[in-house]
């Protein structure tokens, strides 16, 4: 796998009647709002529920968090539920060590 490459992990749920999807990777921060909105809309359509999005950042990433909050706030609540979680500096360091 290359740095930044997207990974989709699929696993059966309820004997294959449903599929658990886990998406992991990096995106450019300057993702256009229509692209983010369309992505959330498609996921909400296929799951039948709004997408739950959690922004997790410490105070050093305040500008990043503000940018994403502004972008996500423009997406319909029908498609997206947004939560913000403040991460303490030691939690940020711990996560960097996990890479």
DRENFI-339765 format. One record per atom (N, C-alpha, C, O, CB): atom name; y, z, x. Coordinates in steps of 0.05 Angstrom, whole numbers. Atoms other than C-alpha are relative to their C-alpha. Glycine has a CB too. Layout:
N
+-------+--------+--------+--------+
! atome !     c2 !     c3 !     c1 !
+-------+--------+--------+--------+
!    CA !      Y !      Z !      X !
...
+-------+--------+--------+--------+
This chain:
99
+-------+--------+--------+--------+
! atome !     c2 !     c3 !     c1 !
+-------+--------+--------+--------+
!     N !    -24 !      0 !     17 !
!    CA !      0 !      0 !      0 !
!     C !     25 !      0 !     18 !
!     O !     26 !     14 !     38 !
!    CB !      0 !     24 !    -19 !
!     N !    -25 !      1 !    -15 !
!    CA !     69 !    -17 !     25 !
!     C !     21 !     19 !    -11 !
!     O !     20 !     27 !    -34 !
!    CB !     12 !    -29 !     -2 !
!     N !    -22 !    -18 !      9 !
!    CA !    130 !     30 !     22 !
!     C !     15 !    -13 !    -23 !
!     O !     23 !    -36 !    -21 !
!    CB !     19 !      7 !     23 !
!     N !    -15 !     10 !     22 !
!    CA !    164 !     23 !    -45 !
!     C !    -17 !    -17 !    -20 !
!     O !     -7 !    -23 !    -42 !
!    CB !     23 !    -17 !      9 !
!     N !     17 !     15 !     18 !
!    CA !    106 !    -15 !    -76 !
!     C !     -7 !     16 !    -25 !
!     O !    -14 !     40 !    -23 !
!    CB !    -26 !     -9 !     14 !
!     N !      7 !    -14 !     25 !
!    CA !     94 !      3 !   -150 !
!     C !    -30 !      2 !     -2 !
!     O !    -45 !    -16 !      5 !
!    CB !     12 !    -15 !    -24 !
!     N !     29 !     -5 !      5 !
!    CA !     27 !     33 !   -168 !
!     C !     -3 !      7 !    -29 !
!     O !     12 !     24 !    -40 !
!    CB !    -11 !     23 !     19 !
!     N !      7 !     -7 !     28 !
!    CA !     -2 !     35 !   -238 !
!     C !    -29 !     11 !      1 !
!     O !    -47 !     -3 !     10 !
!    CB !      3 !    -24 !    -20 !
!     N !     27 !    -11 !      2 !
!    CA !    -62 !     81 !   -249 !
!     C !     -8 !      1 !    -29 !
!     O !      8 !     11 !    -46 !
!    CB !     -1 !     28 !     14 !
!     N !      9 !      1 !     28 !
!    CA !   -102 !     71 !   -312 !
!     C !    -26 !     16 !     -2 !
!     O !    -43 !     15 !     16 !
!    CB !     -5 !    -29 !     -9 !
!     N !     25 !    -15 !      5 !
!    CA !   -156 !    117 !   -340 !
!     C !     -5 !      1 !    -30 !
!     O !     14 !      2 !    -46 !
!    CB !      3 !     29 !     12 !
!     N !      6 !      0 !     28 !
!    CA !   -193 !    118 !   -406 !
!     C !      5 !     27 !    -13 !
!     O !      2 !     48 !      0 !
!    CB !    -29 !     -8 !     -5 !
!     N !     -4 !    -24 !     16 !
!    CA !   -175 !    169 !   -460 !
!     C !    -14 !     -4 !    -27 !
!     O !    -14 !    -26 !    -37 !
!    CB !     31 !      6 !     -4 !
!     N !     15 !      1 !     25 !
!    CA !   -216 !    185 !   -522 !
!     C !    -20 !    -23 !      0 !
!     O !    -21 !    -41 !    -18 !
!    CB !     19 !     -3 !    -24 !
!     N !     22 !     19 !     -2 !
!    CA !   -275 !    143 !   -499 !
!     C !     10 !    -29 !      1 !
!     O !     -4 !    -47 !     -8 !
!    CB !    -19 !      3 !    -23 !
!     N !    -11 !     27 !     -3 !
!    CA !   -231 !     83 !   -483 !
!     C !     17 !    -10 !    -23 !
!     O !     27 !    -32 !    -23 !
!    CB !    -22 !    -19 !      4 !
!     N !    -17 !      8 !     22 !
!    CA !   -194 !     81 !   -549 !
!     C !     30 !     -2 !      8 !
!     O !     45 !    -18 !     -3 !
!    CB !     -3 !     20 !    -24 !
!     N !    -27 !      1 !    -11 !
!    CA !   -130 !     94 !   -509 !
!     C !     -2 !     -1 !     30 !
!     O !    -24 !      3 !     41 !
!    CB !     16 !     26 !     -9 !
!     N !     -1 !      1 !    -29 !
!    CA !   -109 !     86 !   -437 !
!     C !     23 !     17 !     10 !
!     O !     45 !     14 !      1 !
!    CB !      3 !    -29 !     10 !
!     N !    -21 !    -16 !    -13 !
!    CA !    -72 !    137 !   -395 !
!     C !     12 !    -17 !     22 !
!     O !     -3 !    -29 !     38 !
!    CB !    -11 !     28 !     11 !
!     N !    -14 !     16 !    -19 !
!    CA !    -20 !    102 !   -353 !
!     C !     18 !     18 !     17 !
!     O !     34 !     34 !      6 !
!    CB !     17 !    -22 !    -13 !
!     N !    -18 !    -14 !    -19 !
!    CA !     14 !    132 !   -291 !
!     C !     13 !    -21 !     18 !
!     O !     -1 !    -36 !     31 !
!    CB !    -16 !     22 !     17 !
!     N !    -15 !     19 !    -15 !
!    CA !     68 !     92 !   -258 !
!     C !     15 !     15 !     22 !
!     O !     29 !     35 !     17 !
!    CB !     20 !    -16 !    -18 !
!     N !    -13 !    -13 !    -23 !
!    CA !     94 !    110 !   -189 !
!     C !     11 !    -21 !     19 !
!     O !     -2 !    -41 !     24 !
!    CB !    -20 !     20 !     15 !
!     N !    -12 !     19 !    -19 !
!    CA !    140 !     75 !   -140 !
!     C !     30 !      5 !      2 !
!     O !     40 !     25 !    -10 !
!    CB !     -6 !    -29 !     -8 !
!     N !    -29 !     -3 !     -2 !
!    CA !    212 !     66 !   -122 !
!     C !     14 !    -24 !    -11 !
!     O !      4 !    -47 !    -10 !
!    CB !      8 !      4 !     30 !
!     N !    -16 !     21 !     11 !
!    CA !    266 !     26 !   -156 !
!     C !     28 !      2 !     12 !
!     O !     36 !     24 !     22 !
!    CB !      2 !      2 !    -31 !
!     N !    -28 !     -3 !     -9 !
!    CA !    337 !      9 !   -135 !
!     C !     15 !     18 !    -19 !
!     O !     11 !     16 !    -44 !
!    CB !     14 !    -27 !      3 !
!     N !    -15 !    -18 !     18 !
!    CA !    384 !     62 !   -162 !
!     C !     18 !    -16 !    -19 !
!     O !     23 !     -7 !    -41 !
!    CB !     17 !     20 !     17 !
!     N !    -19 !     16 !     16 !
!    CA !    431 !      8 !   -188 !
!     C !    -15 !    -18 !    -20 !
!     O !     -9 !    -41 !    -23 !
!    CB !     17 !    -18 !     18 !
!     N !     15 !     14 !     20 !
!    CA !    381 !    -13 !   -242 !
!     C !     19 !     -7 !    -23 !
!     O !     32 !     11 !    -34 !
!    CB !    -24 !     16 !    -10 !
!     N !    -18 !      7 !     22 !
!    CA !    419 !    -52 !   -296 !
!     C !     -9 !     14 !    -26 !
!     O !    -33 !     16 !    -32 !
!    CB !      0 !    -31 !     -4 !
!     N !      6 !    -14 !     25 !
!    CA !    424 !    -15 !   -363 !
!     C !    -18 !    -16 !    -18 !
!     O !    -37 !     -5 !    -30 !
!    CB !     26 !      7 !    -14 !
!     N !     18 !     15 !     18 !
!    CA !    393 !    -73 !   -403 !
!     C !    -29 !      0 !      9 !
!     O !    -47 !      0 !     -8 !
!    CB !      9 !    -28 !     -2 !
!     N !     27 !      0 !    -11 !
!    CA !    332 !    -72 !   -357 !
!     C !    -13 !     27 !     -6 !
!     O !    -36 !     29 !    -16 !
!    CB !     -1 !     -5 !     30 !
!     N !     11 !    -27 !      6 !
!    CA !    323 !      4 !   -364 !
!     C !     -5 !      4 !    -29 !
!     O !    -25 !     15 !    -37 !
!    CB !     20 !     22 !     11 !
!     N !      2 !     -3 !     29 !
!    CA !    334 !      1 !   -439 !
!     C !    -25 !    -16 !    -10 !
!     O !    -40 !     -6 !    -27 !
!    CB !     25 !    -10 !    -14 !
!     N !     23 !     17 !      9 !
!    CA !    283 !    -56 !   -447 !
!     C !    -27 !     13 !      9 !
!     O !    -46 !     13 !     -7 !
!    CB !      2 !    -28 !     12 !
!     N !     24 !    -13 !     -9 !
!    CA !    232 !    -18 !   -405 !
!     C !     -7 !     24 !    -18 !
!     O !    -30 !     27 !    -26 !
!    CB !      4 !     10 !     30 !
!     N !      5 !    -23 !     18 !
!    CA !    240 !     46 !   -447 !
!     C !     -8 !    -10 !    -28 !
!     O !    -26 !      2 !    -40 !
!    CB !     25 !     17 !     -2 !
!     N !      6 !     11 !     26 !
!    CA !    238 !      4 !   -511 !
!     C !    -29 !     -9 !     -1 !
!     O !    -43 !     -3 !    -21 !
!    CB !     19 !    -23 !     -7 !
!     N !     27 !     10 !      0 !
!    CA !    173 !    -30 !   -492 !
!     C !    -21 !     23 !      2 !
!     O !    -41 !     23 !    -12 !
!    CB !     -4 !    -19 !     24 !
!     N !     19 !    -23 !     -3 !
!    CA !    139 !     36 !   -470 !
!     C !     -1 !     16 !    -26 !
!     O !    -22 !     24 !    -35 !
!    CB !      8 !     18 !     23 !
!     N !     -1 !    -15 !     26 !
!    CA !    162 !     70 !   -535 !
!     C !    -15 !    -16 !    -21 !
!     O !    -29 !     -4 !    -37 !
!    CB !     29 !      5 !     -8 !
!     N !     14 !     16 !     20 !
!    CA !    136 !     12 !   -576 !
!     C !    -31 !      3 !      3 !
!     O !    -45 !      8 !    -17 !
!    CB !      7 !    -30 !      3 !
!     N !     28 !     -1 !     -5 !
!    CA !     67 !     14 !   -544 !
!     C !    -12 !     27 !     -3 !
!     O !    -36 !     30 !    -11 !
!    CB !     -7 !    -11 !     26 !
!     N !     11 !    -27 !      3 !
!    CA !     60 !     89 !   -544 !
!     C !      4 !     11 !    -28 !
!     O !    -11 !     29 !    -37 !
!    CB !     13 !     19 !     20 !
!     N !     -6 !    -10 !     27 !
!    CA !     90 !    100 !   -613 !
!     C !     19 !     24 !      1 !
!     O !     25 !     36 !    -20 !
!    CB !    -25 !      7 !    -14 !
!     N !    -17 !    -24 !     -4 !
!    CA !    136 !    155 !   -584 !
!     C !     22 !     -7 !     19 !
!     O !     20 !    -25 !     35 !
!    CB !    -16 !     24 !     10 !
!     N !    -21 !      3 !    -21 !
!    CA !    202 !    159 !   -546 !
!     C !    -11 !      7 !     27 !
!     O !    -28 !     25 !     29 !
!    CB !     25 !     16 !     -7 !
!     N !      7 !     -7 !    -27 !
!    CA !    193 !    160 !   -471 !
!     C !     14 !     25 !      8 !
!     O !     38 !     28 !      5 !
!    CB !      6 !    -24 !     19 !
!     N !    -12 !    -25 !    -10 !
!    CA !    204 !    229 !   -442 !
!     C !      8 !     -4 !     29 !
!     O !    -10 !     -9 !     46 !
!    CB !    -20 !     24 !     -3 !
!     N !    -10 !      5 !    -27 !
!    CA !    247 !    221 !   -379 !
!     C !     12 !     26 !     10 !
!     O !     30 !     38 !     -3 !
!    CB !     21 !    -23 !      0 !
!     N !    -10 !    -24 !    -12 !
!    CA !    261 !    280 !   -333 !
!     C !     14 !     -8 !     27 !
!     O !      1 !    -19 !     44 !
!    CB !    -22 !     21 !      6 !
!     N !    -14 !      4 !    -25 !
!    CA !    315 !    273 !   -279 !
!     C !     -1 !     27 !     15 !
!     O !      7 !     47 !      5 !
!    CB !     30 !     -9 !     -5 !
!     N !      3 !    -24 !    -16 !
!    CA !    300 !    323 !   -224 !
!     C !     15 !     -3 !     26 !
!     O !      9 !    -20 !     42 !
!    CB !    -30 !      5 !      5 !
!     N !    -17 !      2 !    -23 !
!    CA !    353 !    334 !   -171 !
!     C !     12 !     26 !      8 !
!     O !     15 !     44 !     -9 !
!    CB !     21 !    -21 !     -4 !
!     N !    -15 !    -24 !     -9 !
!    CA !    387 !    386 !   -128 !
!     C !     30 !     -7 !      1 !
!     O !     37 !    -30 !     -6 !
!    CB !    -11 !     10 !     28 !
!     N !    -29 !      5 !      0 !
!    CA !    462 !    393 !   -118 !
!     C !      8 !    -23 !     19 !
!     O !     29 !    -35 !     15 !
!    CB !     15 !     25 !      7 !
!     N !     -6 !     22 !    -19 !
!    CA !    460 !    343 !    -60 !
!     C !     -2 !    -27 !    -13 !
!     O !     10 !    -47 !     -4 !
!    CB !    -18 !      1 !     24 !
!     N !      4 !     25 !     14 !
!    CA !    439 !    289 !   -109 !
!     C !     16 !     -1 !    -26 !
!     O !      9 !    -16 !    -44 !
!    CB !    -30 !     -4 !     -6 !
!     N !    -16 !     -2 !     24 !
!    CA !    492 !    305 !   -161 !
!     C !     11 !    -28 !     -9 !
!     O !     10 !    -34 !    -32 !
!    CB !     24 !     19 !      3 !
!     N !    -11 !     27 !      7 !
!    CA !    523 !    235 !   -158 !
!     C !    -22 !    -18 !    -10 !
!     O !    -18 !    -33 !    -29 !
!    CB !     14 !    -13 !     25 !
!     N !     23 !     16 !      9 !
!    CA !    454 !    203 !   -164 !
!     C !     -8 !      8 !    -29 !
!     O !    -12 !     -9 !    -46 !
!    CB !    -24 !      4 !     19 !
!     N !      7 !    -10 !     26 !
!    CA !    438 !    247 !   -224 !
!     C !     20 !     -8 !    -21 !
!     O !     13 !    -15 !    -43 !
!    CB !     -2 !     31 !      1 !
!     N !    -21 !      9 !     19 !
!    CA !    505 !    231 !   -257 !
!     C !     -3 !    -29 !     -6 !
!     O !      0 !    -37 !    -29 !
!    CB !     28 !      6 !     12 !
!     N !      4 !     28 !      5 !
!    CA !    492 !    157 !   -248 !
!     C !    -23 !     -5 !    -19 !
!     O !    -20 !    -20 !    -39 !
!    CB !     -5 !    -15 !     27 !
!     N !     23 !      4 !     18 !
!    CA !    423 !    160 !   -280 !
!     C !      5 !     12 !    -28 !
!     O !     -4 !      1 !    -48 !
!    CB !    -25 !     13 !     13 !
!     N !     -6 !    -12 !     26 !
!    CA !    447 !    207 !   -335 !
!     C !     17 !    -19 !    -17 !
!     O !     12 !    -23 !    -41 !
!    CB !     14 !     27 !      3 !
!     N !    -17 !     19 !     15 !
!    CA !    502 !    158 !   -354 !
!     C !    -16 !    -25 !     -9 !
!     O !    -13 !    -34 !    -32 !
!    CB !     23 !     -9 !     18 !
!     N !     16 !     23 !      7 !
!    CA !    453 !    100 !   -353 !
!     C !    -19 !      7 !    -23 !
!     O !    -21 !     -8 !    -43 !
!    CB !    -17 !    -10 !     24 !
!     N !     19 !     -7 !     20 !
!    CA !    400 !    136 !   -394 !
!     C !     13 !      9 !    -27 !
!     O !      1 !      5 !    -48 !
!    CB !    -18 !     23 !     10 !
!     N !    -14 !     -8 !     24 !
!    CA !    451 !    164 !   -443 !
!     C !      7 !    -23 !    -18 !
!     O !     10 !    -20 !    -42 !
!    CB !     26 !     16 !      6 !
!     N !     -6 !     24 !     15 !
!    CA !    465 !     93 !   -465 !
!     C !    -25 !    -12 !    -13 !
!     O !    -23 !    -32 !    -27 !
!    CB !     12 !    -20 !     17 !
!     N !     25 !     10 !     12 !
!    CA !    392 !     83 !   -486 !
!     C !     -6 !     15 !    -26 !
!     O !     -3 !     40 !    -26 !
!    CB !    -24 !      2 !     20 !
!     N !      5 !    -12 !     27 !
!    CA !    374 !     97 !   -559 !
!     C !    -20 !     23 !      2 !
!     O !    -40 !     22 !     16 !
!    CB !    -11 !    -21 !    -19 !
!     N !     18 !    -23 !      2 !
!    CA !    343 !    165 !   -573 !
!     C !    -26 !     -7 !    -13 !
!     O !    -46 !      7 !    -10 !
!    CB !     14 !     23 !    -16 !
!     N !     24 !     10 !     13 !
!    CA !    292 !    126 !   -613 !
!     C !    -20 !     -8 !     22 !
!     O !    -44 !     -8 !     18 !
!    CB !      6 !    -24 !    -19 !
!     N !     17 !      9 !    -21 !
!    CA !    265 !    101 !   -546 !
!     C !     -2 !     19 !     24 !
!     O !    -20 !     16 !     40 !
!    CB !     11 !    -26 !     10 !
!     N !      0 !    -16 !    -24 !
!    CA !    282 !    155 !   -496 !
!     C !     10 !     29 !     -6 !
!     O !     30 !     33 !    -20 !
!    CB !     18 !    -12 !     21 !
!     N !     -8 !    -29 !      1 !
!    CA !    285 !    232 !   -492 !
!     C !      6 !      7 !     29 !
!     O !    -11 !      5 !     46 !
!    CB !    -23 !     19 !    -12 !
!     N !     -9 !     -5 !    -27 !
!    CA !    325 !    253 !   -431 !
!     C !      2 !     30 !      5 !
!     O !     14 !     45 !    -11 !
!    CB !     26 !    -14 !      6 !
!     N !     -3 !    -28 !     -9 !
!    CA !    319 !    321 !   -395 !
!     C !      9 !      0 !     29 !
!     O !      1 !    -18 !     44 !
!    CB !    -26 !     17 !     -4 !
!     N !     -9 !     -3 !    -28 !
!    CA !    353 !    343 !   -331 !
!     C !    -10 !     27 !     10 !
!     O !     -6 !     47 !     -3 !
!    CB !     31 !     -3 !      3 !
!     N !     11 !    -25 !    -13 !
!    CA !    320 !    394 !   -285 !
!     C !     14 !      3 !     27 !
!     O !     12 !    -14 !     44 !
!    CB !    -31 !     -1 !      3 !
!     N !    -12 !     -6 !    -26 !
!    CA !    359 !    426 !   -229 !
!     C !    -21 !     11 !     19 !
!     O !    -35 !     30 !     13 !
!    CB !     24 !     20 !     -4 !
!     N !     19 !     -9 !    -20 !
!    CA !    318 !    433 !   -167 !
!     C !     15 !     16 !     21 !
!     O !     36 !      8 !     30 !
!    CB !    -15 !    -25 !     13 !
!     N !    -12 !    -17 !    -21 !
!    CA !    334 !    489 !   -118 !
!     C !     -4 !    -13 !     27 !
!     O !    -24 !    -28 !     31 !
!    CB !    -13 !     28 !      0 !
!     N !      2 !     13 !    -27 !
!    CA !    346 !    468 !    -45 !
!     C !    -27 !      4 !     13 !
!     O !    -37 !    -15 !     25 !
!    CB !     21 !     10 !     18 !
!     N !     26 !     -5 !    -13 !
!    CA !    281 !    500 !    -21 !
!     C !    -22 !    -17 !    -13 !
!     O !    -41 !    -25 !      0 !
!    CB !     -7 !     29 !      0 !
!     N !     20 !     17 !     14 !
!    CA !    242 !    461 !    -74 !
!     C !      2 !    -29 !     10 !
!     O !    -18 !    -43 !     13 !
!    CB !      4 !      1 !    -30 !
!     N !     -4 !     27 !    -11 !
!    CA !    273 !    396 !    -48 !
!     C !    -13 !     -2 !     27 !
!     O !    -26 !    -22 !     33 !
!    CB !     30 !     -7 !      1 !
!     N !     12 !      1 !    -27 !
!    CA !    252 !    413 !     23 !
!     C !    -30 !      0 !     -2 !
!     O !    -44 !    -15 !     13 !
!    CB !     10 !     24 !     17 !
!     N !     29 !     -1 !      3 !
!    CA !    182 !    431 !      0 !
!     C !    -11 !    -27 !     -8 !
!     O !    -32 !    -36 !      2 !
!    CB !     -8 !     21 !    -21 !
!     N !      9 !     26 !      9 !
!    CA !    175 !    364 !    -35 !
!     C !      1 !    -21 !     22 !
!     O !    -17 !    -38 !     24 !
!    CB !     16 !    -10 !    -24 !
!     N !     -1 !     19 !    -23 !
!    CA !    198 !    326 !     27 !
!     C !    -23 !      4 !     19 !
!     O !    -33 !    -15 !     30 !
!    CB !     27 !      3 !     15 !
!     N !     22 !     -5 !    -17 !
!    CA !    144 !    360 !     66 !
!     C !    -27 !    -10 !    -11 !
!     O !    -46 !    -13 !      4 !
!    CB !     -2 !     30 !      5 !
!     N !     24 !     10 !     13 !
!    CA !     92 !    335 !     16 !
!     C !     -5 !    -29 !      5 !
!     O !    -27 !    -39 !     -1 !
!    CB !      0 !      6 !    -29 !
!     N !      3 !     29 !     -3 !
!    CA !    103 !    262 !     34 !
!     C !    -19 !     -8 !     22 !
!     O !    -23 !    -31 !     27 !
!    CB !     27 !    -13 !      5 !
+-------+--------+--------+--------+
